Amino acid sequence: MALSILLAAVTDLTKTDLEDCVRKEDVPFISVTRNDLGLSQQRCDANFCWQKLTSPVPALPAGTPHLAYETDVDQLCKSETDAGVIIVGAPASLQPDDQFSSISMQVRRNCDLFARMLVGRGGIRINATQVAGVKCVFLGDGSSQLQVTNATSRLIHSEAGGFASADFLLGPYGSGLTSYASKQAVADGTVMVAPAASDHSVYSSAAALAQEDGLQPLVFGLLSGSENWARRGFEAVLKAAEDCDTGCDAGGECDCQKECVRRAGEPSETCLGALRVGYVE
């Protein structure tokens, strides 16, 4: 069997124009706007607000890129009925100058690899009677909360002038983007797997929205909650500082305390008081 196992449809990132799509009907849409007024309502955070609307398939900036990886189903060794292709849609940071471009590339490579592996494994078997390939379709989210729900919606509603008809969705990079993309997935009743969102609120808010619509949870994550690893790391640092101060108070060696204060660069009588925490996003 030939080893050519990938069909990759790559559109020129500088020439793709998704505004040529024809809008045909209204669809559910999670509209995200900037919170310029500093609102503290339930559906607002410090930077953005969202609301559920019914509108035509949302627009994307002209030149928004897209990318696809597809299993060559003709090369599958199969005796089962051909079930076609399962489409996985994924909003992603595709432009080189997008904030999360390099990280998003990891997800794209995983889909590429998965599409390749399916040939050697005979495809995805369904109920032992059918076999299917997979097609991963990525649509640019611009690393922006203001664009990610637009891209997510267009990956689902090809019948209404969108870009694809995804059977399942992959979440974008980061909890910030996934928080809104997941709500769009719920609005469309589509299962989303989030590979890069560790904030528990992403899933609890999506589950609450699904419950409002009488649905079971539709959004599932692959990472442990950020509160698990982040909190434990900070707790370990705090305990080390407290142990240092306790040893000094008991007349022990105080070089550790001096080092804490030196590193902080500010006057402090204790190692715990000298701690400074920074966060890089």
C-alpha positions as CSV (number, residue, x, y, z in Angstrom):
1,M,0.0,0.0,0.0
2,A,1.3,3.4,-0.9
3,L,2.6,5.5,1.9
4,S,1.1,8.7,0.6
5,I,-1.5,9.0,3.3
6,L,-2.3,12.7,3.6
7,L,-4.3,15.0,1.5
8,A,-3.5,18.5,2.7
9,A,-5.6,21.4,1.4
10,V,-3.6,24.5,2.2
11,T,-5.1,27.8,1.0
12,D,-2.8,30.8,0.5
13,L,-3.0,32.7,3.8
14,T,-2.8,36.0,2.1
15,K,-5.5,35.5,-0.5
16,T,-8.3,33.7,1.2
17,D,-11.4,35.7,1.3
18,L,-14.3,34.2,3.3
19,E,-16.6,37.1,2.7
20,D,-17.5,35.5,-0.6
21,C,-19.7,33.0,1.3
22,V,-23.4,33.6,0.8
23,R,-25.5,34.0,4.0
24,K,-28.8,32.1,3.8
25,E,-30.4,31.9,7.2
26,D,-30.1,32.9,10.8
27,V,-28.1,30.7,13.3
28,P,-27.4,30.8,17.0
29,F,-24.5,33.1,17.7
30,I,-22.5,34.1,20.8
31,S,-21.7,37.8,20.2
32,V,-18.6,39.0,22.1
33,T,-18.0,42.8,22.7
34,R,-15.5,44.8,24.6
35,N,-16.5,45.7,28.1
36,D,-15.6,49.4,27.7
37,L,-18.1,50.5,30.3
38,G,-16.6,48.3,33.0
39,L,-19.9,46.3,33.5
40,S,-19.9,43.7,36.2
41,Q,-22.9,41.7,35.0
42,Q,-23.1,37.9,35.0
43,R,-22.1,37.7,31.3
44,C,-19.2,40.2,31.5
45,D,-15.6,39.9,32.8
46,A,-13.1,42.7,33.1
47,N,-12.5,42.9,29.4
48,F,-15.4,41.4,27.4
49,C,-19.2,40.8,27.5
50,W,-21.2,38.2,25.6
51,Q,-24.7,37.5,24.7
52,K,-26.6,34.8,22.8
53,L,-28.2,36.1,19.6
54,T,-29.9,34.7,16.5
55,S,-28.2,36.2,13.4
56,P,-26.8,35.4,10.0
57,V,-23.5,33.5,10.0
58,P,-21.0,36.1,11.5
59,A,-18.5,37.8,9.3
60,L,-14.7,37.4,9.5
61,P,-12.0,39.8,8.4
62,A,-11.1,39.6,4.7
63,G,-8.2,37.4,4.2
64,T,-8.9,35.2,7.2
65,P,-6.8,32.0,6.6
66,H,-8.0,28.4,6.7
67,L,-6.1,25.1,6.6
68,A,-7.2,21.4,6.3
69,Y,-5.7,18.0,6.8
70,E,-7.6,15.0,5.5
71,T,-7.2,11.2,5.5
72,D,-7.0,9.7,2.1
73,V,-9.9,7.3,2.5
74,D,-9.2,5.6,-0.8
75,Q,-6.1,4.1,0.8
76,L,-7.9,2.6,3.7
77,C,-7.7,-1.2,3.8
78,K,-11.3,-2.0,4.7
79,S,-14.1,-4.4,4.2
80,E,-16.6,-2.3,6.1
81,T,-19.0,0.1,4.5
82,D,-17.3,3.5,3.7
83,A,-18.8,6.0,6.2
84,G,-17.1,8.9,4.6
85,V,-15.2,11.5,6.5
86,I,-15.7,12.9,10.1
87,I,-15.1,16.6,10.0
88,V,-13.4,18.2,13.0
89,G,-13.5,22.0,13.1
90,A,-11.0,24.1,15.0
91,P,-10.7,27.8,15.4
92,A,-6.9,28.5,15.5
93,S,-4.3,31.2,15.4
94,L,-3.0,30.7,11.8
95,Q,-1.4,34.0,11.0
96,P,2.3,34.3,11.8
97,D,1.8,37.5,13.8
98,D,-1.1,36.0,15.8
99,Q,-0.3,35.9,19.5
100,F,-0.8,32.2,19.8
101,S,0.5,31.2,16.4
102,S,3.4,29.0,17.5
103,I,1.3,27.2,20.2
104,S,-1.6,26.6,17.8
105,M,0.8,24.9,15.4
106,Q,1.1,22.0,17.8
107,V,-2.6,21.3,17.6
108,R,-2.4,21.5,13.8
109,R,0.5,19.0,13.7
110,N,-1.5,16.6,16.0
111,C,-4.4,16.6,13.5
112,D,-1.9,16.1,10.6
113,L,-0.4,13.1,12.5
114,F,-3.8,11.7,13.3
115,A,-5.0,11.9,9.7
116,R,-1.8,10.1,8.7
117,M,-2.1,7.4,11.3
118,L,-5.6,6.4,10.4
119,V,-4.5,5.0,7.0
120,G,-2.2,2.4,8.7
121,R,-4.9,1.6,11.3
122,G,-7.7,1.2,8.8
123,G,-9.6,4.3,9.6
124,I,-12.1,4.9,12.4
125,R,-14.4,1.9,12.8
126,I,-18.0,2.7,13.7
127,N,-20.1,-0.1,15.2
128,A,-17.8,-2.7,13.6
129,T,-19.7,-2.2,10.3
130,Q,-18.4,1.1,8.9
131,V,-15.1,2.9,8.6
132,A,-14.4,6.6,8.3
133,G,-11.5,9.0,7.7
134,V,-11.1,12.3,9.3
135,K,-10.8,15.9,8.1
136,C,-9.5,18.6,10.4
137,V,-10.5,22.1,9.2
138,F,-8.8,25.1,10.9
139,L,-10.2,28.6,10.6
140,G,-8.3,31.7,11.8
141,D,-9.4,33.1,15.2
142,G,-6.8,35.9,15.2
143,S,-5.9,35.0,18.8
144,S,-8.9,37.3,19.6
145,Q,-11.9,36.9,21.8
146,L,-13.7,39.2,19.4
147,Q,-13.1,36.8,16.5
148,V,-13.1,33.3,18.0
149,T,-16.9,32.8,18.2
150,N,-17.2,34.0,14.6
151,A,-14.7,31.4,13.4
152,T,-16.3,28.7,15.5
153,S,-19.8,29.4,14.1
154,R,-18.5,29.4,10.5
155,L,-17.0,26.0,11.1
156,I,-20.4,24.5,11.8
157,H,-22.9,26.2,9.5
158,S,-22.0,25.6,5.9
159,E,-25.7,25.3,5.1
160,A,-26.2,28.9,6.2
161,G,-23.2,30.3,4.3
162,G,-20.5,29.2,6.7
163,F,-17.2,27.5,6.0
164,A,-17.6,23.9,7.0
165,S,-20.1,21.4,8.6
166,A,-18.0,20.2,11.6
167,D,-19.2,17.0,13.4
168,F,-17.0,17.9,16.3
169,L,-14.9,20.9,17.4
170,L,-11.4,21.3,18.9
171,G,-11.0,24.3,21.1
172,P,-8.5,27.0,20.5
173,Y,-5.4,27.7,22.5
174,G,-5.9,29.0,26.0
175,S,-8.7,29.4,28.5
176,G,-9.4,33.0,27.4
177,L,-10.4,32.0,23.8
178,T,-11.9,28.7,24.7
179,S,-14.2,30.3,27.2
180,Y,-16.1,32.0,24.3
181,A,-15.6,29.3,21.7
182,S,-17.1,26.7,24.0
183,K,-20.2,28.8,24.5
184,Q,-20.6,28.9,20.7
185,A,-20.2,25.2,20.6
186,V,-23.0,24.8,23.2
187,A,-25.2,27.3,21.2
188,D,-24.8,25.1,18.2
189,G,-25.3,21.8,20.1
190,T,-21.9,20.5,19.0
191,V,-19.4,18.6,21.2
192,M,-16.1,20.4,21.7
193,V,-12.9,18.9,23.1
194,A,-10.6,21.6,24.6
195,P,-6.9,20.5,24.4
196,A,-5.5,23.7,25.9
197,A,-7.8,25.2,28.5
198,S,-7.1,24.6,32.2
199,D,-9.4,27.1,33.8
200,H,-12.3,25.2,35.4
201,S,-14.7,28.2,34.8
202,V,-14.5,27.4,31.0
203,Y,-16.3,24.1,31.6
204,S,-18.6,25.2,34.4
205,S,-19.9,28.2,32.4
206,A,-20.4,26.0,29.3
207,A,-22.2,23.4,31.3
208,A,-24.5,26.1,32.8
209,L,-25.3,27.4,29.3
210,A,-26.0,23.9,28.1
211,Q,-28.3,23.3,31.1
212,E,-30.3,26.5,30.2
213,D,-31.0,24.9,26.8
214,G,-31.8,21.5,28.3
215,L,-28.6,19.9,27.0
216,Q,-26.0,17.6,28.6
217,P,-22.5,19.0,29.0
218,L,-20.9,19.4,25.5
219,V,-17.4,20.7,26.3
220,F,-14.7,18.5,27.7
221,G,-11.1,19.3,28.6
222,L,-7.8,17.4,28.4
223,L,-5.8,19.4,31.0
224,S,-6.0,19.2,34.8
225,G,-7.4,22.4,36.3
226,S,-4.9,25.3,36.6
227,E,-5.8,25.6,40.3
228,N,-4.3,22.1,40.9
229,W,-0.8,22.7,39.7
230,A,-0.6,26.5,40.2
231,R,-1.8,26.4,43.8
232,R,0.5,23.6,44.7
233,G,3.5,25.4,43.3
234,F,2.7,28.6,45.2
235,E,2.1,26.6,48.4
236,A,5.5,24.9,48.1
237,V,7.2,28.3,47.7
238,L,5.3,29.8,50.7
239,K,6.1,26.8,52.8
240,A,9.8,27.1,52.0
241,A,9.8,30.8,52.9
242,E,7.9,30.0,56.2
243,D,10.4,27.2,57.0
244,C,13.3,29.7,56.4
245,D,11.7,32.2,58.7
246,T,10.9,29.6,61.4
247,G,14.5,28.4,61.4
248,C,15.8,32.0,61.8
249,D,13.4,32.7,64.6
250,A,14.6,29.6,66.4
251,G,18.2,30.8,66.1
252,G,19.0,28.7,63.0
253,E,21.1,29.6,59.9
254,C,19.6,32.7,58.3
255,D,21.4,32.8,55.0
256,C,18.2,31.8,53.3
257,Q,16.4,34.8,54.7
258,K,19.2,37.2,53.6
259,E,19.0,35.6,50.1
260,C,15.2,36.2,50.0
261,V,15.6,39.8,50.8
262,R,18.5,40.3,48.4
263,R,16.5,38.8,45.5
264,A,13.5,40.9,46.3
265,G,15.5,44.0,46.2
266,E,13.3,45.6,48.9
267,P,13.7,45.9,52.7
268,S,12.0,43.1,54.6
269,E,12.5,41.4,57.9
270,T,11.3,38.0,56.8
271,C,11.7,35.8,53.7
272,L,7.9,35.5,53.5
273,G,7.5,39.2,53.4
274,A,10.2,39.5,50.7
275,L,8.3,37.2,48.2
276,R,7.2,38.9,45.0
277,V,5.0,37.1,42.4
278,G,4.9,38.0,38.7
279,Y,2.6,36.5,36.0
280,V,3.6,36.1,32.4
281,E,0.7,35.3,30.0
